[in-house]
Amino acid sequence: MALKKRALGWWVAGLSAAGGLAYFGYAQWLGPQISLEPVVQSTLVHTIVASGRVETAHRINLGAQITGTVRAVLVAEGQTVKRGQLLLEMDSGELQANLAQAAAAEQLAASNMRLLSELKQPLADQAVAQAQLNVRSAQRNAARAQELYAQGFYGAAATEEAQRALDLAQTQITIAAHQRASLQSLGAETASAQAALRQAQAASQTAQARLRYSRISAPVDGMVMARNVEAGDGVQPGKVLMVLSPQGAMQLVLQIDEKNLKWLHAGQNALASADAFAEQKFAAQVAFINPAVDPQRGAIEVRLDVPDAVAQLRQDMTVSVDIEVARKPQALHIPLAALHDANQAAPWVLLLRDGRALRQAVVPGLQAQGRVEIVSGLQAGDRLVPVAQSAVHEGDRIRQALP
């Protein structure tokens, strides 16, 4: 009896071992379990991520237009100023003296114009009238001398003297007429006096302008971002004394790698956040793409408008921006880690098909956030072998790992 029980035990153990070996052999035949990547169909969004700084649309560099010495600086960095507010004064004693001299010269030129109209022109009219009277008198004397000469009462010398007197009177009326004409509105002397007056007025305006240049005021409402001058400093044209940031809409200025240029165009939407307030997202929109690439950095400058006021934004803050450059609804896409030869002419994947790894050529499309669109070659629900599974080759038996 004991022998029978022992034989039965050996038989059961052998059967179990045979079953285990059969199961192990079947598992080996099915292939290893692998975590496969599914082909997903959903909206695929391609974004470009970049960091940059906050700026207004432009900044104003304020400088002196004349050489001089600063008398007073009336604002500090970070101060908000209004349009027309005085920012800086320069010593203006010499400029004021130049203005007084120019004003006196203008008054003298204006007096000369009045002298022409009130004195010289009436005198010229009187001179012409007197010359006309002299001509008529000389004409009568010459005619009478000719009659008396014909009657034998005058000699030839007396007649010639009367004719010379007539010629002289006619010459004098010509001179008087020319002098009067020069004093008319289109005359030479009047034109010369008018030119002198205009020149004096221009000199006076120049002196006034140079005096105004000694006072630098804010051209717009804004904030003083930089102050590079102190009282007593000597300044000259071309030196930036202050930098003013005008009030208005903020812009985000980014430097983006030139390889992304093909994706960028004006009007694209973006989502941004200041690094100091990373949890507070706000909308932005691409407004300007610089036409030139920076050859030193291989980057292109992109400016984005911030359409809605954002209270936490400050000048020169660092911001992070996600620009949406492409969107594909209902796109088939896979992890980029499942695509072989992604940068080659003939990319492919290893596809689970009927229990084996099948090499399948694919046509990739949009890439976004570690995933790539598959234009053709796959369908939703297909499962792929990740590239990292280097031990799996085409034709190998494989199966999906259990979750």
SVG drawing of the C-alpha trace seen along z (x, -y; Angstrom):
<svg xmlns="http://www.w3.org/2000/svg" viewBox="-10 -190 42 192">
<polyline fill="none" stroke="black" stroke-width="0.4" points="0.0,0.0 2.8,-2.4 4.5,-1.5 1.4,-2.4 1.1,-5.7 4.7,-6.5 4.3,-5.7 1.2,-7.9 3.2,-10.7 6.0,-10.4 3.4,-10.3 1.7,-13.5 5.1,-15.2 6.1,-14.2 2.8,-15.4 3.2,-18.8 6.8,-19.1 5.7,-18.2 2.9,-20.8 5.3,-23.4 7.8,-22.7 5.0,-22.8 3.7,-26.2 7.3,-27.6 7.8,-26.4 4.6,-28.0 5.5,-31.3 8.8,-31.2 7.1,-30.5 4.8,-33.5 7.8,-35.8 8.7,-38.3 6.2,-40.7 7.0,-44.3 5.4,-47.6 4.2,-48.8 3.3,-52.3 -0.2,-52.8 -1.0,-54.9 -3.3,-57.6 -5.8,-59.8 -6.4,-63.2 -5.6,-66.9 -1.8,-67.5 -0.5,-71.0 3.0,-72.1 4.4,-74.8 7.7,-76.6 8.9,-77.3 11.2,-80.3 12.2,-82.7 12.6,-86.5 12.0,-89.8 9.2,-92.4 9.6,-95.6 7.3,-98.4 6.9,-98.7 9.9,-101.1 12.1,-103.1 13.2,-106.7 16.8,-107.7 17.0,-111.3 20.1,-113.4 21.3,-117.0 21.2,-118.7 23.8,-121.3 27.1,-121.2 26.9,-122.5 27.0,-121.9 24.1,-120.3 22.6,-122.6 20.0,-120.3 18.6,-116.8 15.0,-116.8 14.0,-113.1 15.3,-109.7 15.4,-106.2 12.0,-104.4 10.1,-107.7 6.9,-108.1 6.7,-111.3 4.1,-113.1 4.4,-114.5 6.0,-117.9 7.4,-117.5 10.9,-119.0 13.6,-116.4 16.9,-118.3 18.2,-121.8 21.5,-123.1 23.3,-126.4 21.7,-128.9 23.4,-132.3 25.2,-132.5 22.2,-131.2 20.0,-133.9 22.6,-136.6 22.6,-135.2 18.8,-135.4 18.8,-139.0 21.4,-139.9 19.4,-138.2 16.2,-139.9 17.9,-143.3 19.1,-142.5 15.6,-141.6 14.2,-144.8 16.9,-146.8 15.9,-145.0 12.2,-145.7 13.0,-149.4 14.8,-149.5 11.7,-148.2 9.6,-150.8 12.1,-153.5 11.6,-152.4 7.9,-152.6 7.5,-155.7 10.4,-157.9 12.3,-156.8 9.4,-155.9 7.6,-159.3 10.9,-161.1 11.4,-159.2 7.9,-160.1 8.7,-163.8 12.0,-163.5 10.2,-162.2 7.6,-165.0 10.3,-167.6 12.3,-166.1 9.2,-166.2 8.7,-169.9 12.4,-170.6 12.0,-168.9 8.9,-170.9 10.7,-174.1 13.8,-173.2 11.7,-172.3 10.1,-175.8 13.5,-177.5 14.9,-175.5 12.0,-176.3 12.2,-180.0 15.9,-180.0 15.4,-178.4 12.8,-181.1 15.1,-183.9 18.0,-182.4 15.9,-182.3 15.1,-186.0 18.7,-186.8 18.4,-187.8 20.2,-184.7 23.6,-183.5 24.4,-179.8 26.1,-179.4 23.0,-180.5 20.8,-178.1 23.2,-175.2 23.2,-176.0 19.4,-175.8 19.5,-172.4 22.1,-171.1 19.8,-172.1 17.0,-170.2 19.2,-167.1 20.2,-167.3 16.6,-167.5 15.7,-164.5 18.5,-162.5 17.6,-163.5 14.0,-162.3 15.3,-159.0 17.5,-158.6 14.6,-159.6 12.3,-157.1 14.8,-154.3 15.3,-155.2 11.5,-155.2 11.2,-151.8 13.8,-150.3 11.7,-151.2 8.5,-149.6 7.4,-146.1 9.4,-144.4 12.3,-146.8 15.9,-145.9 16.3,-148.0 13.0,-146.7 14.0,-143.1 17.4,-143.6 15.7,-145.0 13.2,-142.1 16.0,-139.6 17.8,-141.2 14.7,-141.1 14.1,-137.4 17.7,-136.6 17.4,-138.4 14.2,-136.6 15.8,-133.2 18.7,-134.1 16.3,-134.9 14.4,-131.7 17.7,-129.8 18.6,-131.4 15.2,-130.6 15.5,-127.0 19.0,-126.7 17.7,-128.2 14.9,-125.6 17.5,-122.9 18.8,-123.7 15.7,-122.3 14.9,-118.6 11.3,-117.6 9.5,-114.3 8.1,-113.8 5.4,-111.3 4.0,-109.9 6.3,-107.1 8.9,-105.9 12.6,-106.8 14.4,-103.6 18.0,-104.9 19.6,-108.2 23.2,-108.6 23.9,-112.2 24.3,-114.3 24.4,-118.0 27.7,-119.5 28.4,-117.0 29.4,-118.4 27.3,-116.9 27.4,-117.1 25.1,-115.9 25.0,-112.1 25.3,-111.1 22.3,-109.3 21.4,-111.1 18.2,-109.3 16.1,-106.3 12.4,-106.8 9.9,-103.9 6.6,-105.2 3.4,-104.1 1.4,-101.7 1.0,-98.1 3.8,-95.8 5.6,-93.5 7.5,-90.2 10.9,-90.1 12.2,-86.6 15.3,-85.2 14.2,-82.1 16.5,-79.6 16.5,-80.2 15.6,-76.6 12.0,-77.4 11.6,-80.3 9.6,-78.2 6.9,-77.8 6.5,-81.4 4.2,-84.1 2.4,-87.2 -0.8,-86.7 0.0,-83.3 -1.4,-82.9 0.8,-82.2 0.5,-81.6 3.1,-83.3 4.0,-83.7 6.5,-85.8 9.1,-83.7 8.3,-85.6 4.6,-84.6 4.9,-81.3 1.4,-80.2 -0.3,-83.2 -0.7,-82.6 -1.7,-85.4 -2.3,-85.5 0.0,-87.0 0.2,-87.3 3.1,-87.3 3.3,-90.9 6.7,-91.2 9.4,-88.8 12.7,-90.4 13.6,-89.9 17.3,-89.5 18.9,-86.6 21.6,-87.4 24.7,-85.6 26.4,-85.5 23.6,-83.5 21.8,-82.0 18.6,-83.4 15.8,-85.6 14.1,-88.3 10.3,-87.9 8.0,-90.4 4.6,-89.5 1.9,-91.9 0.1,-91.5 -3.5,-92.6 -4.8,-92.7 -3.2,-94.6 -1.3,-92.3 -0.7,-94.0 2.3,-91.9 4.4,-92.7 7.4,-95.0 10.0,-96.3 12.8,-93.7 11.0,-90.9 12.0,-87.4 9.1,-85.5 8.5,-82.1 6.3,-81.8 4.7,-78.9 3.8,-79.9 1.3,-77.7 2.6,-77.4 0.5,-74.5 -2.6,-72.5 -3.8,-69.2 -7.2,-67.9 -7.8,-64.2 -4.2,-63.5 -2.6,-60.0 0.5,-60.4 3.0,-58.3 5.9,-59.0 9.0,-60.1 10.8,-57.4 9.0,-54.8 10.1,-56.1 13.3,-54.6 15.5,-56.7 13.5,-59.8 15.9,-62.1 16.5,-59.8 14.8,-59.6 12.9,-56.4 11.7,-56.3 10.0,-53.2 8.5,-51.6 8.3,-48.1 4.6,-47.1 3.0,-44.3 1.1,-42.3 -0.1,-38.7 2.2,-38.2 5.3,-39.3 7.4,-42.5 6.7,-43.8 8.8,-46.6 6.5,-49.2 7.5,-52.3 5.7,-55.5 5.4,-59.1 5.9,-61.4 4.4,-64.9 4.1,-67.4 6.3,-67.0 5.2,-68.4 6.1,-67.8 7.9,-64.5 5.3,-63.1 5.1,-62.9 2.2,-62.8 2.0,-59.8 0.5,-60.8 0.4,-57.3 1.5,-53.8 -0.4,-53.2 -3.9,-53.3 -5.4,-54.1 -4.9,-51.3 -1.8,-49.9 0.9,-49.1 4.6,-49.9 7.9,-48.7 9.9,-51.6 13.3,-52.2 14.8,-51.5 13.9,-47.8 17.0,-47.2 16.8,-43.4 13.6,-43.1 14.2,-42.6 11.9,-42.3 10.1,-39.0 10.6,-38.3 7.6,-37.1 6.4,-39.6 3.4,-40.4 1.9,-43.3 3.0,-43.4 0.1,-43.1 -0.7,-46.3"/>
</svg>
